[in-house]
Amino acid sequence: MRHVLPVTVLLLSAAACNKSEPVVTHTASAAKPSPALAMAVTPTDADDPVLATVNGAPLTMDDVRIALRMKPDDPEPTEEQLTGVLDGIIRREIIAQHAAELGLDKTPRYLNSYAKAAAPLNAFRHRALGEALLQAEIAKLPPITDAEAQKFFDENKETLASDFHVEQVLFRDIVTAQQAHESIKGGKSLADIAGAAIKEVAPNEKPWDLGWQPWQLLPEQWRKPLTTMKPGETSGVITGPKNRFWVIKLVEKRPSKLVDFASAKAGIVQRLTDMRAEEARSHVGDELMGKAKIVRHQHAPKPPKPSEGDD
């Protein structure tokens, strides 16, 4: 027996995209939207206009771009492409809604596939909302005062007038970084570890060797260990923002030209501002982690133990 799908489709023609009233191209008995539609996000971006709605679910220009596998810098689809692709998207949306009404969106097979497809979107949600929260917290922070900048200058005058020859290797997960640190403790050089980690290194190139760097240009996370390291020594695993984990080696240190407070002030204020922002990021994360109920299931790895020398 053939199923007749009750739908209401509002299709905007290319000529009517900028008008407030949609062009009704097909109307049948209205069906209640699937519960999944409650999760739908109504687009508000002028670059992503709603082209059609199916039982309340919006279909946008981005849906067409994705269907055509368009890149961000590709030209807009032609009217012929738009019409053909949009008709297919509408049909697929109608069928998907009907499948959901039959409960097919509750099956293990669908839920597993959906979870895998949604993982990149969830990662975007983590990054975007996390950054939004951080910026909101930073906006509450007081500005760096002249007295704070002067105090930092007085306490770090010698270091500010130094250059550092540093080698470094960057990892994107702490476990690999800790394994590399243990290998270095076992006798491997940082150059050996970096050479194995970096792909397609040209002959005679050493991208892990940063050469001489002034104190002001070094990442904030490197500064504390570098103040106590002696030439030839290698750090423990240094943790930075956005899944960055470093192991660094101080090759050599030398005096640089003397600096006065007036010439160093702008850099000091920026550095202290960055430090304050990083402290806010860490504090907010630690506070929320302390309040959250976290249950690690049997397939989850155990939290890594800090290695010697971690910062």
PEPE-V781622 format. One record per residue. N is the residue number from 1. NEAR is the number of other ideal C-beta (glycine too) atoms within 12 Angstrom. Layout:
((N/NEAR) (N/NEAR))
This chain:
((1/3) (2/4) (3/13) (4/11) (5/25) (6/20) (7/32) (8/27) (9/33) (10/27) (11/29) (12/30) (13/20) (14/22) (15/12) (16/19) (17/26) (18/14) (19/12) (20/10) (21/11) (22/24) (23/20) (24/16) (25/22) (26/23) (27/18) (28/16) (29/12) (30/18) (31/24) (32/19) (33/26) (34/27) (35/16) (36/24) (37/23) (38/13) (39/15) (40/22) (41/16) (42/17) (43/19) (44/11) (45/13) (46/11) (47/13) (48/21) (49/30) (50/31) (51/39) (52/39) (53/36) (54/40) (55/33) (56/25) (57/36) (58/30) (59/40) (60/31) (61/30) (62/24) (63/30) (64/34) (65/27) (66/19) (67/25) (68/23) (69/12) (70/20) (71/9) (72/11) (73/7) (74/14) (75/11) (76/20) (77/24) (78/15) (79/16) (80/12) (81/23) (82/32) (83/22) (84/17) (85/28) (86/37) (87/24) (88/20) (89/33) (90/35) (91/22) (92/20) (93/36) (94/32) (95/20) (96/27) (97/34) (98/25) (99/20) (100/27) (101/24) (102/16) (103/14) (104/20) (105/22) (106/17) (107/14) (108/11) (109/12) (110/20) (111/16) (112/13) (113/14) (114/21) (115/14) (116/13) (117/12) (118/16) (119/14) (120/12) (121/16) (122/15) (123/13) (124/13) (125/16) (126/17) (127/17) (128/14) (129/15) (130/20) (131/19) (132/15) (133/22) (134/27) (135/17) (136/16) (137/23) (138/23) (139/14) (140/15) (141/22) (142/12) (143/16) (144/25) (145/16) (146/17) (147/16) (148/21) (149/27) (150/21) (151/16) (152/30) (153/32) (154/17) (155/15) (156/26) (157/21) (158/16) (159/29) (160/33) (161/22) (162/29) (163/26) (164/35) (165/25) (166/37) (167/36) (168/41) (169/39) (170/31) (171/28) (172/16) (173/18) (174/27) (175/20) (176/24) (177/36) (178/28) (179/24) (180/39) (181/34) (182/22) (183/23) (184/30) (185/22) (186/13) (187/11) (188/22) (189/24) (190/35) (191/25) (192/22) (193/33) (194/31) (195/23) (196/19) (197/28) (198/21) (199/9) (200/9) (201/16) (202/10) (203/7) (204/7) (205/13) (206/21) (207/20) (208/28) (209/25) (210/28) (211/18) (212/21) (213/27) (214/25) (215/33) (216/29) (217/20) (218/33) (219/31) (220/30) (221/29) (222/33) (223/34) (224/22) (225/30) (226/35) (227/21) (228/16) (229/28) (230/15) (231/17) (232/14) (233/23) (234/38) (235/38) (236/31) (237/37) (238/38) (239/35) (240/29) (241/23) (242/17) (243/18) (244/23) (245/34) (246/43) (247/49) (248/44) (249/38) (250/32) (251/29) (252/23) (253/28) (254/18) (255/18) (256/22) (257/13) (258/14) (259/25) (260/15) (261/22) (262/13) (263/15) (264/29) (265/24) (266/18) (267/25) (268/34) (269/24) (270/20) (271/29) (272/32) (273/24) (274/25) (275/25) (276/27) (277/26) (278/26) (279/20) (280/25) (281/28) (282/22) (283/20) (284/25) (285/21) (286/13) (287/14) (288/18) (289/13) (290/11) (291/10) (292/10) (293/8) (294/11) (295/7) (296/10) (297/8) (298/7) (299/6) (300/9) (301/12) (302/10) (303/11) (304/18) (305/13) (306/17) (307/26) (308/16) (309/25) (310/23) (311/29))
